[in-house]
Amino acid sequence: MGSLFFALLIWFFVAMTKRYTAVISLPVVLKTENASRTVKGDYPARVEVKLESEGWKILSLYLGRTEWVIDLSNEVQKDVLEIETLAKASQYIKPFPEGMKVLEVEPRVLGLELDEKITKRVPIRLATPLIPQSGFVIRPNIQIQPESVTVSGARSIVEPITFWKAIVPNKQELANLFQLELPLEDTLKEIVTRSVSKVKVSGVAEQLSESEFSDVPVSLVKSKRPVYVTLIPSRVNVTLSGAVSDLAKVRAESLAVIIDGEKLLSDTTGYIMPIVKYPKGLELRRLSPEKVQYILRN
């Protein structure tokens, strides 16, 4: 058994010293750290290289991290960079084994549209609202850390960016104190670099409740001429829903139930629906009665 293994090892060693032809797909990697210009559009993600070399060297390309590396700080500062891939393969394939011969490369010409590179910092926003568990409501003071991200890329791409989105998962059941780790949107991955790829989002989902406020007076407003009217009833009951802590701050006297005088004068039904003004963050659940009867007096 030992002699068989040794024989196979000798065969493998001899086989790897022979020259072979192979096709390998290499990722295109851009280096822009020290460059004054960068790409502003799409470019091939990979190049296909047909090459000839010893078996050991071809194997090292497959096993190692071999890439087609374009360092834009070393390129001529043009609006369009065109690389003749076959003629310059040894310059861009990293690492490039000694004695390897490149036979073909696709695409034959690798073209990049370039623009001035700029860097700026923009705020991070949630792509979609957070969704609480049933019976809860998200409090408005949501914390995002970090609050902003530094982006770098072509002027024509980066300049119009006013904020960057954090992706919110579809399924959520947030309740009480919560903290999420959310990825930043990645649609410009190949042409815009970001200082962070994730953010932490924290906040409070508070339990919902309802409160009824009785005998809230109905007022007439916005009348350009004197209106003498009797409202039946002159007071209504208002039911609001919202976070428990918000409802605890509301008093009946802080609510306003109003009727637009001009709309009342143009109405012919004898009944009109009041407008309810209440604190932001709450929701009107019921108004009882929904409509108020009016009788115009001379």
N, C-alpha and C positions, 0 to 999 in steps of 0.2 A: 504494500500500500504506500509505504514511504517512497519507494523508488518511482512509483507511478506519479505521485504528487511532484517529485523532483523533476521528472521528465516533462510534466505539464508546465512547470514553472520555467524550465529552459525554453520550451516551445513558445510560451507567451512572451518571454523576453526577446527572443529572436524575431518573433512576429512584429513586436512593437518597434523594432529598429528599422523595419522596411517602410518605404514611402507609400502613402495612400492618398486618395482623393475623398474629400468629404464636404458636405454643405452644412453650415452652421448658421443659426439665426441669432444675431446680436442685438441687444437693446441699444437704442440711441440715447445717450446721456448728455445733457447740456450742462456746462459749467458757466455760471454767470456771475459768480461772487465778485470778481475783480474787473468785470467788463462794464463798459459805459453804454453798451447797446445789448438788446435781448430780443427774443422772438416775439412777434405779435400775432402769429397765426398758427394753424396746425402744421405739423411736420410728421414724417414717417416715424412710427414708434420703434421700428426694427429695420435692420438691413439683412439681406440674405447673402452670405459669403461662401463661395465655392473655393476651396483651397487644397493645396497639396503639401504634405509634410510627413515626417516620421510619425508612426503610430503614437509614440509617447507624447509628442507635442499636440497632436489632434485630441488625444484623451484629456490632456491638461486644459484645453479650451472648453471642453464639455464639463469638466469637473470644477474648474475655477470660475471666477467672476470676470469673464471676458466681456468687454463692452466697446461700443463705437462711441468714443468720447470726443465731443466738440467743445473745446474751451474757447468761448467767444472773446476772452481777453487777448487771445493770440491771433485773432482773425482781423482782416482788413475791415475797417469801419465803413461798411456800405449799407444801403437800404435793402439789398438782396444779396445773400451769400449763396453761391452755387459751388458745391463740392463735387469734383469728378472722382467718384468713389473708387474706381479700379486703380487709377493712377496714384491716388493718395491713401490707399488702404493702410499701408504700414504706418502712416502718420496718425491715423485715427483709431486703429484697433489697439486696445490697451488690455492686458499686455500683448505684445506682438513677438511670438517666439522666433528666435534666430533661425534662419534657414527655411522658414515657411514661405511658400509661393502662393499668391492670391491669383486665381484664374478668372473669376467673375464676381461681380457684385451687383445686386439689385436693391434699390434703383441705381441706374447708371449715373444719374446726377441727383444729388440731394440738395434741394433748394430750401432756404430759410428766408422769410421776410423779417427784417429787423427794424427796430425803432429805439429811440432813446430810452434808457432804463431809468425809472423813477421809483421812489419809495415814499409811502405815506401811511399814516395810521388812521383807521376807520373804526367806528363803533360796531359792536356785535349785537344783532337782533335775532329774536326767535323767528324762524321761518313760518311757523303756524302757532296759534294759541295753545297753551297747555290745557289739558282736559282733566277736570277733577273727577273723583269718584261720585257716583250718583248721591245727591243729597249734600254735596259740598260745593264751595265756590273758591276759586283761586283769588287770593288777596293781591292787590295791585303792586305791592312793593317786592317784586321779584328781583333777586340778585344774580348777576352774571359775572363770573370771574374767569379770566380777565374781562374787563368791560370793552376792550378794543383789541385790534390785531394789526400788526404791521404787515403790509403787503408790498411786494416789489415785482415790477414787470414793465412791459412796454408802456410808454406814456399813453398811447391811444387806447390801451386796455384799462390801465389803472386809474387814469385821471377821472373817468366818469363814475368810478365806484364811490358811493357815499356811505355804504355800510356792508357788513358781511353777515350772512345768515348762518345760524346754528340749526341743525336739522332736528326736529322734534319727532319722536317715534309715534306711529299711528295709534298704538294701543297704550293707553295710560289710565290709571285709576289712582290719582293722587289724592291723599288725605293727610290732614294734620301737617306736621313739619316734613318737608321732602327735600331731597338733593339728587340731582341727576347729572351724569356726565354725558354731554352731547357732542357729536362730531360737527365740525364746521363743513359747510358746503364745499364740494370738491370739483365743481364743474370746470374750473380753470387750472386744474392741477399742473398741467404740462407747461403753462405759460405764465403763471403767477405764483410766486412763493409767498408763504405765510409764516409768521413768527410762531404761531401755535396751530394745532390741528383739532384741539378739543377745548371745551369750556365746562365749568361746573355751574349749574343752575340750581338755586335754592329758593325756597319760599314757604308759604303756608297755605294750605287748603283748609278753609274754615267751614264748619257745619252750617248749612242753610236753615233758616227759620222764617216764620211769618209773624207779623204783628198787625193788629187792627187798631186804627186810631178813629175814635168816635167823635161825632158832632164837629167835624171840621167845617167852618163857615165857607159858603160859596160867595165869591165876589164878582162884580161886573167891572170889566176893564175895557180900554181901547175904544170908547165911544166918542165920536167926534161931535155929537149933539146930546143934549140931556135926554136920558131914558128913565122913564118911571115904570118900574116893573116889580111884580111880586113873584118871587121864586118859591116853588113848592117841590121839595122841601128847601129850606134855606141853609140846611146843614146836611152833610153826607158822611158816610163812613168809608175810610180808606184803608185797604189792606196792602201792606208792602212785604216783599220777601227780600232776603239778603243775608249776609253774614251776621251771626249773632252779635258780634261786637259793634257792627255798624247800626243795627236796629236798636241797640241799647242806648245809642246817642240821640235817637230821633224823638222829638216831642211833637204833639199835635200842632202846636203853635208855629212850628218850623215848616209846616206844609202849607201849600197854597192851592186852593181849588177855584179856578177862575172861568168865567164865561166871556167870550169876546163879544162886546156890545154890537159891533158892526155885523157880525155873523147872526146875532140874535135878531137884529132888525130886518135882515134879509131872509130869515127863516119863516116858513109858513105852516109848520107842523104843530107848533105849540109846545114842542119838547126839544131840548138841546143837550148835547153831551159836553160836560165841563172838561177843562184841561187841568190835569193834576201836575203840580211841580213838587218834586221831592229830591232829596240828596242824591248825588251821583254815586253809582255803585249799587243802588237798590233797584228793585223791579216792582212795578205796579201789578198786583195780582187781582184785586177786585176793587170796584167802586160801587157803592150801594147807596142809592139807586144809580144805575148807569146813566140815566138821563134825568134832567130836571125840567119840570113843567114851569112855564112862565106865563104870566098874564100882564100884558101891557096896559098901563093906565094913562089916561089923559092928564 
